[in-house]
Amino acid sequence: MKKYWKSTEELSEMVQQNSPVRTGEQEPEFSVEGLDEAEIKQGLKSNRRDFLKMLGFSVGFASLATSCETPVRKAIPYLTKPEEVTPGIANHYASTYFDGHDYASLVVKVREGRPIKIEGNELSSITQGGTSARIQASVLSLYDGNRQQFPLKNGEHSDYSTIDKDVKTKLGEIAAKGGKTVILSSTVISPSTKQLFEAFKEKYPGSEVVYYDAISYSAMKKANKETFGKKTLPAYHFDNAEIIVGFNCDFLGTWLSPIEFSAQYAKTRDLTNGNKKMSKHYQFESYLSLTGSNADVRYPIKPSEEKTVLLNLYNYIAGKSSMDILKAGKSPVDISKLADELMSHPSKSLIVSGTNDVSIQVLVNGINFLLANLGGTLEFERNLQIKNGCDHAFANLVNEMNEGKVDALIMYNVNPGYDYVDAEKFINGMKKTGLTVSLSSKNDETAKHANYVCPDNHYLESWNDAEPYNNLYSIAQPTIHNIFDTRQAQESLMAWAGIEGNYHDFIQKYWEENLFGKQSEYLLFTDFWNNSVQKGIFETDAETIECPLFDFDYFNRAGADFTKVKAGGDIELVLYESIAIGPGIMANNPWLQELPDPMSKAVWDNYVAVSPRFAKDKGWEQEDVVKVNASIELPILIQPGQPYGTVSIALGYGRTDCGKVGNGIGKNAFGLGETNGDLRSYSNLSATIEKTGETYPLATTQTHHDMKGREIVKETTIAEYAMNQAAGNESHKLTMDKSETMYPEYEFPGAHWGLAVDFNKCTGCNACVVGCQAENNVAVIGKEEVKNRRIMHWIRIDRYFSTETDEINSPVVSENPEVLHQPVMCQQCDNAPCENVCPVAAVLHTKEGLNAMVYNRCIGTRYCMNNCPYRVRRFNWYRYLDNDKFDYNFNDDISKMVLNPDVVVRERGVNEKCTFCVQRIQEKKLVAKDENRPLRDGEIIPACVQACPTKALTFGDTNLKGSELNKKFEDQRAYGLLEDLHTVPSVQYLTKVRNKDAGHQGEKHHS
Amino acid sequence: MKNRFTIIPVFFLFTFFSTFNLNAQNTAPAEWATCSACHTIGKGRLVGPDLKGITETKDEAWLISFIKSSQTMVKNGDAEAVKIFDEYKIPMPDNNLTDDQIKGILAYIKNYKEAPKEEPKKEEKAVGPGESKGHEGSGSMKTHEVTYGAGNTRTVFIVFLLLFFFSLIDLGLTKIIKAKFIHYIIILTSLFIIGEIVYVEAAALGRQQGYSPDQPINFSHKVHAGQNQIDCQYCHTGINNSRHAGIPSTNVCMNCHNVVKSGALTGETEINKIYDSWENKKPIEWVQVHNLPDYVYFNHAQHVNAGKRECTECHGNVEEMDRIVQVNDLSMGWCIECHRTTKVQFEENDYYKSFVELHEKIKSGEKGVITVEDIGGTDCSACHY
């Protein structure tokens, strides 16, 4: 039997419960953390003074209340109303997100000229309407008051004409004397910008462009060049794969194009519509990643072991194909079964690795080639262009700068002063460079050392184009006028290159000259252009190329060094991008800082994650502060699934110059990585960790909202599912058979809304959480309040670990648990426990099956919260609006512009919860009435459903026969959460099916 | 400039097409709403000429082609068309109307009888924008303004509050009155009265029935909507598709006031304020009369377009108001009352097809009328989210 647990504390509690003597002390039900010492001491004792205070207040208030006048409210119309704007109606504009790291084609919802919500663009063949948590949150970064609001000259307020004059003169002088000007840029996928760079180089001979990515993929490109003869990244097709093997590669969370890969991956795991086959996913990794948590079979390995495993895998397959084998040590994991499985699925498997190491990437290429995957699950006809940085070129540049060989440096969308492995060296180099200009949108760690800062626009204020894959184009259009005195980076470059006009015209010209001819649908360029802008995309076929062959001669060229494996030390350190913060570009975004990590559920910090057993052996405990590599101090977090002998730290934290929210949150771990030649590696094989003796509190959402030991998540294996579709979900039928009530049931004359969650498709990526937060004006409350268990998210992703029962009883806590992600929102019960306990009837059932929460009636008794078995109700402990204690996005006029005007901002003292996005339901109902037609199935899309990259959530009307939702509800995998309580929830979950042998974990099983 | 002026009327034209049917000749056809923005019948010149008797002076075929596209005729050099254009300067926008529709309009103009002139009531004159200047104006405003807890109520409240405290103090400390039952009577009575006042006043808190504040421009709906019969939607454009009816932007005012430079009641003073706004690029800051609390979601389109409610049902006879006044209290009870009794377009609108059971109940005669309440119109989440 399996046991589920959510945290190590709970696990140890379970172990203790099983032992004869129970020692575990239950935590107090109500937290006193919010109260100060005096308050706790005093309790609720009141005295004479309090009585007089109360008396005075009530008299004063009564007379005030009876005499106050209603404030005068102004209604100010436009002077000239723009034709396309109707107050109260949202406009949607297609756009594109690319920050040098993540790409997505989007639709931006704009209300009265303010972008308020990001949604995916269904027309894009790449992201297919999906988004990620970071992209959902990017709209808030637009209203970030800590963006650089005006141009700077040597740190002083300046204006563009002065700077333009200075920069042009200096660049001219440099070009005249044959000096060197470098544009340092993060990856650029805009073909127009690339052309602009060319024009710039022409104007200033001797200048060059160097691309730099904080998270480097240089090794992959180098390996592809060496072995396939193509210095590009291929297009991956996870949807064609039956066996997927990942090596330290978080392709569902952060690797290359996670939104696209998540959609592809989910397709292979879809068991609805009678499908009985699904892909099998193996993951070898050195920290518990989002991808690893979704794997059917997961092997925790040390970073130093990755190459050995790959060498063995290569040798096994090469040996069976009678090819030469390579020298390899003994693999820490038996790979023969995996290799046999791979070989029995020719051209239907995919091996990927996220390690920035040429030999590892060469081995991956070799294995993929031997398995005939080229042309099947990966191909070079389309090249993924979103990672163009070159570690070698950048290392060279830093050296040259330090030698004083660079005369001018223009930095676009880069921040090496923060995210380079040797940031200090880069800053020193900047100081030796004659002219340094930053086009960063913030006066960040790098820009503050530059001579000039010309702040860039936010992407929602800019025109741009993008070519993430060759011949797949998309367009970004401005959805708001510049909020601050910023200028788009491209227009700055145009000004210095002496190109007339604005960047919009420049793009248009590029499209007319280069792309218009690639299509035959439109005869006029304006039609083509307008159509492309409207759709946001322009896609044409890729040129067919011959499938490249793997160059086996590379092994001879590389020599003996190739198979050399660097040994690891006592502690191996892994650096990774977290789902929320990523490389730290949006560290000043409060939505992202308060987004719980999918695995640790920690917010507002990074930490050193260690496995329970390793921590015990080393004598570390949760929240102990340790010094890593004698440079940074971070707290310990016990993370099941972290391999023994390794620790992991998230990148992207520890910003010092990003703004009021992100400054000083966590520590910067970029400097801890090693370099291998010029290549950056995001690990450190011989790290040192010293305990400092201090402790530091971490805020996690891990143990609260707990559902103590009931049948909450259900799962089965593919073999059992093939025999019985209700496998793992047997109790559903029993419950439904016994489901009876003596009370009258509600009638739902029209629609009855419901939501289905498919565990096989949900990866736990958290896009829905941020999407919901943006749509429903959910407050950010800060670390202290999260610690007080008051997080406000309306939808949360519960993460359950599971292990076999006897492993729990064993003294060693499971090192490699299985993971299950469960999104939990209000279940909109038809027999809701929250409704009948409200003393003021603020919670009522509607004729469409929703639990309506009436904020203006709520008096804050919190009875509903206590009576909700799902723990989805949230209480406003404070007024989060205009409160200096919560100085996030509700406390200044600029960031308040992101609020959705159709949803109330809740007051202090009221309860709130998920509404199934009732504002969207009402909106679409009205549209249908206006158009004199019934609602269409799938027309109403709540924010969480809209944000989901894998289509794991389905919303619809259970009263509508044949609806997509009913197909899910009728699936034998479907069950309601805690349905045995007879709450009759309107949300149904579809049992998770794992593609593993019935007894996979049973290998260690000893009865 | 010219472009903008033509597009807006054309836009309305489409809106009207989709919402109205051709009416009988003695009532105004739907298309007339567009015409009436610039023309009157027998009430003098507006942006365009007075159309009284136009059917007698002009040939029908000529009129039809002129209405369809006056500028084409001007370009083609039609003498009469050029003459009219020279006189009025503003080009009449093209109208996408069928011959029959135009004939309907012409018949309406021909058969139009002026309504008997009403004697202006004295009370209304008192709040007329013309008079509401300076001291007198603010005085007249008082008659429409609701002041909360003013006068009597406040005095009564304070008196009983004092009585309450005095008897409390006397009961416990000073003991002037010996008979304790007097204290108890006073305390209980005053508590009851205080409670009553608090209850009534608190319930009315924030309600503004009768509210009629001074506006930056003494704009008269009576002149615009009443005498000139400009359709509500000409200015309040959002009414059919948005939650906000919308207050017209200055450029909408300028559509007519480019030409109409002097008003019947106030001469040039008030109209000049529009020009001020237009020239100084400063929008007019109107005072919102009909206010709902933030936690109430109200949608005009839902009521006007889907629910087929008339503007006057909530806003009263606006076309008779010189200064706008809130007629109803806009309380929740008032909303709910209407939702309980109003019949929805249950048979007419295909949206309701999915309410299968209710349709069957109508067929079987179990239910006669489907009210808003029956389909969830009194659910909390219909308005509060």
HADDOCK unambig.tbl for C-alpha pairs under 7 A between the chains (distance, minus, plus):
assign (segid A and resid 66 and name CA) (segid B and resid 148 and name CA) 6.51 0.50 0.50
assign (segid A and resid 66 and name CA) (segid B and resid 149 and name CA) 5.19 0.50 0.50
assign (segid A and resid 66 and name CA) (segid B and resid 201 and name CA) 6.18 0.50 0.50
assign (segid A and resid 67 and name CA) (segid B and resid 148 and name CA) 5.53 0.50 0.50
assign (segid A and resid 67 and name CA) (segid B and resid 149 and name CA) 5.11 0.50 0.50
assign (segid A and resid 67 and name CA) (segid B and resid 150 and name CA) 6.89 0.50 0.50
assign (segid A and resid 68 and name CA) (segid B and resid 148 and name CA) 6.68 0.50 0.50
assign (segid A and resid 69 and name CA) (segid B and resid 147 and name CA) 6.80 0.50 0.50
assign (segid A and resid 69 and name CA) (segid B and resid 148 and name CA) 6.49 0.50 0.50
assign (segid A and resid 70 and name CA) (segid B and resid 206 and name CA) 5.75 0.50 0.50
assign (segid A and resid 72 and name CA) (segid B and resid 287 and name CA) 6.85 0.50 0.50
assign (segid A and resid 73 and name CA) (segid B and resid 287 and name CA) 5.92 0.50 0.50
assign (segid A and resid 73 and name CA) (segid B and resid 288 and name CA) 5.48 0.50 0.50
assign (segid A and resid 74 and name CA) (segid B and resid 285 and name CA) 6.20 0.50 0.50
assign (segid A and resid 74 and name CA) (segid B and resid 286 and name CA) 5.67 0.50 0.50
assign (segid A and resid 74 and name CA) (segid B and resid 287 and name CA) 4.51 0.50 0.50
assign (segid A and resid 74 and name CA) (segid B and resid 288 and name CA) 5.29 0.50 0.50
assign (segid A and resid 75 and name CA) (segid B and resid 285 and name CA) 6.12 0.50 0.50
assign (segid A and resid 75 and name CA) (segid B and resid 286 and name CA) 5.18 0.50 0.50
assign (segid A and resid 75 and name CA) (segid B and resid 287 and name CA) 5.76 0.50 0.50
assign (segid A and resid 75 and name CA) (segid B and resid 288 and name CA) 5.31 0.50 0.50
assign (segid A and resid 76 and name CA) (segid B and resid 283 and name CA) 6.60 0.50 0.50
assign (segid A and resid 76 and name CA) (segid B and resid 284 and name CA) 6.21 0.50 0.50
assign (segid A and resid 76 and name CA) (segid B and resid 285 and name CA) 4.79 0.50 0.50
assign (segid A and resid 76 and name CA) (segid B and resid 286 and name CA) 5.97 0.50 0.50
assign (segid A and resid 77 and name CA) (segid B and resid 247 and name CA) 5.72 0.50 0.50
assign (segid A and resid 77 and name CA) (segid B and resid 248 and name CA) 6.35 0.50 0.50
assign (segid A and resid 77 and name CA) (segid B and resid 249 and name CA) 5.15 0.50 0.50
assign (segid A and resid 77 and name CA) (segid B and resid 283 and name CA) 6.42 0.50 0.50
assign (segid A and resid 77 and name CA) (segid B and resid 284 and name CA) 6.93 0.50 0.50
assign (segid A and resid 78 and name CA) (segid B and resid 249 and name CA) 4.78 0.50 0.50
assign (segid A and resid 78 and name CA) (segid B and resid 250 and name CA) 6.96 0.50 0.50
assign (segid A and resid 78 and name CA) (segid B and resid 283 and name CA) 6.10 0.50 0.50
assign (segid A and resid 79 and name CA) (segid B and resid 249 and name CA) 5.05 0.50 0.50
assign (segid A and resid 79 and name CA) (segid B and resid 250 and name CA) 4.87 0.50 0.50
assign (segid A and resid 79 and name CA) (segid B and resid 251 and name CA) 6.33 0.50 0.50
assign (segid A and resid 79 and name CA) (segid B and resid 281 and name CA) 6.72 0.50 0.50
assign (segid A and resid 79 and name CA) (segid B and resid 282 and name CA) 6.78 0.50 0.50
assign (segid A and resid 79 and name CA) (segid B and resid 283 and name CA) 4.86 0.50 0.50
assign (segid A and resid 80 and name CA) (segid B and resid 249 and name CA) 5.61 0.50 0.50
assign (segid A and resid 80 and name CA) (segid B and resid 250 and name CA) 6.11 0.50 0.50
assign (segid A and resid 80 and name CA) (segid B and resid 251 and name CA) 5.16 0.50 0.50
assign (segid A and resid 81 and name CA) (segid B and resid 249 and name CA) 5.87 0.50 0.50
assign (segid A and resid 86 and name CA) (segid B and resid 238 and name CA) 6.46 0.50 0.50
assign (segid A and resid 87 and name CA) (segid B and resid 244 and name CA) 6.42 0.50 0.50
assign (segid A and resid 87 and name CA) (segid B and resid 246 and name CA) 6.88 0.50 0.50
assign (segid A and resid 88 and name CA) (segid B and resid 242 and name CA) 5.40 0.50 0.50
assign (segid A and resid 88 and name CA) (segid B and resid 243 and name CA) 5.48 0.50 0.50
assign (segid A and resid 88 and name CA) (segid B and resid 244 and name CA) 5.76 0.50 0.50
assign (segid A and resid 89 and name CA) (segid B and resid 242 and name CA) 5.82 0.50 0.50
assign (segid A and resid 749 and name CA) (segid B and resid 355 and name CA) 5.56 0.50 0.50
assign (segid A and resid 749 and name CA) (segid B and resid 357 and name CA) 6.53 0.50 0.50
assign (segid A and resid 749 and name CA) (segid B and resid 358 and name CA) 6.76 0.50 0.50
assign (segid A and resid 749 and name CA) (segid B and resid 375 and name CA) 6.77 0.50 0.50
assign (segid A and resid 750 and name CA) (segid B and resid 354 and name CA) 5.97 0.50 0.50
assign (segid A and resid 750 and name CA) (segid B and resid 355 and name CA) 4.62 0.50 0.50
assign (segid A and resid 846 and name CA) (segid B and resid 376 and name CA) 6.75 0.50 0.50
assign (segid A and resid 846 and name CA) (segid B and resid 379 and name CA) 5.22 0.50 0.50
assign (segid A and resid 847 and name CA) (segid B and resid 376 and name CA) 5.15 0.50 0.50
assign (segid A and resid 847 and name CA) (segid B and resid 379 and name CA) 6.91 0.50 0.50
assign (segid A and resid 852 and name CA) (segid B and resid 380 and name CA) 6.07 0.50 0.50
assign (segid A and resid 852 and name CA) (segid B and resid 381 and name CA) 5.32 0.50 0.50
assign (segid A and resid 854 and name CA) (segid B and resid 380 and name CA) 6.60 0.50 0.50
assign (segid A and resid 854 and name CA) (segid B and resid 384 and name CA) 6.21 0.50 0.50
assign (segid A and resid 856 and name CA) (segid B and resid 295 and name CA) 6.85 0.50 0.50
assign (segid A and resid 903 and name CA) (segid B and resid 385 and name CA) 5.79 0.50 0.50
assign (segid A and resid 904 and name CA) (segid B and resid 294 and name CA) 6.83 0.50 0.50
assign (segid A and resid 904 and name CA) (segid B and resid 295 and name CA) 5.85 0.50 0.50
assign (segid A and resid 904 and name CA) (segid B and resid 385 and name CA) 6.17 0.50 0.50
assign (segid A and resid 919 and name CA) (segid B and resid 385 and name CA) 6.98 0.50 0.50
assign (segid A and resid 926 and name CA) (segid B and resid 302 and name CA) 6.28 0.50 0.50
assign (segid A and resid 928 and name CA) (segid B and resid 351 and name CA) 6.16 0.50 0.50
assign (segid A and resid 929 and name CA) (segid B and resid 306 and name CA) 5.83 0.50 0.50
assign (segid A and resid 929 and name CA) (segid B and resid 349 and name CA) 6.79 0.50 0.50
assign (segid A and resid 929 and name CA) (segid B and resid 351 and name CA) 5.30 0.50 0.50
assign (segid A and resid 930 and name CA) (segid B and resid 305 and name CA) 6.73 0.50 0.50
assign (segid A and resid 930 and name CA) (segid B and resid 306 and name CA) 5.77 0.50 0.50
assign (segid A and resid 932 and name CA) (segid B and resid 349 and name CA) 5.25 0.50 0.50
assign (segid A and resid 932 and name CA) (segid B and resid 350 and name CA) 5.07 0.50 0.50
assign (segid A and resid 932 and name CA) (segid B and resid 351 and name CA) 5.63 0.50 0.50
assign (segid A and resid 933 and name CA) (segid B and resid 350 and name CA) 4.62 0.50 0.50
assign (segid A and resid 933 and name CA) (segid B and resid 351 and name CA) 4.48 0.50 0.50
assign (segid A and resid 934 and name CA) (segid B and resid 350 and name CA) 5.85 0.50 0.50
assign (segid A and resid 934 and name CA) (segid B and resid 351 and name CA) 3.93 0.50 0.50
assign (segid A and resid 934 and name CA) (segid B and resid 352 and name CA) 6.58 0.50 0.50
assign (segid A and resid 934 and name CA) (segid B and resid 353 and name CA) 6.35 0.50 0.50
assign (segid A and resid 934 and name CA) (segid B and resid 354 and name CA) 6.58 0.50 0.50
assign (segid A and resid 935 and name CA) (segid B and resid 351 and name CA) 6.72 0.50 0.50
